[in-house]
């Protein structure tokens, strides 16, 4: 009788986790959003930025390895429309759970139109930015990249430059169905 109970207990322990997680996803979901910090953006009528890919670096991997390239689902953003607020949704992607320690945006030739109608190029040489992102099984993680346009007219060469002001990530709850 004791052997039968022990066998039942062991089988229950092996089978129950599968039953409990049968409907739960085995992945986490990551959203990347873009906002614009209030710097020189007030001088622009529009500032269209093309961001075709985002790369995330797995924590613990060598700096030259461990990057995951993710194509953007909305690769063009007008930064003037996203000052403050929740930001433009750049991508949503289901990922294996894990931790990431850096993000890199691929940016192609941003062009702005000033409020006075003049079209101006905007320099964008963005290095990878450090961040702590944890993608958890069954959870939604939102990462917001806050870009800023700086007026560097008082520097040699002048013009405008796009920089990453800050990056913030937070787990928001269960993955919406």
Secondary structure, 3 states (H helix, E strand, C coil): CHHHHHHHHHHHHHHHHHHHCCCCCCCEEEEEEEEEECCHHHHEEEEEEEEEEEEEEECCCCCCCCEEEEECCCCEEEHHHHECCCCEEEEEEEECCEEEEEEEEEEEEEEEEECCCCEEEEECCCCCEEEEEEECCCEEEEEEEEEEEEECCCCCCCCEEEEEEEEEEEEEEECCC
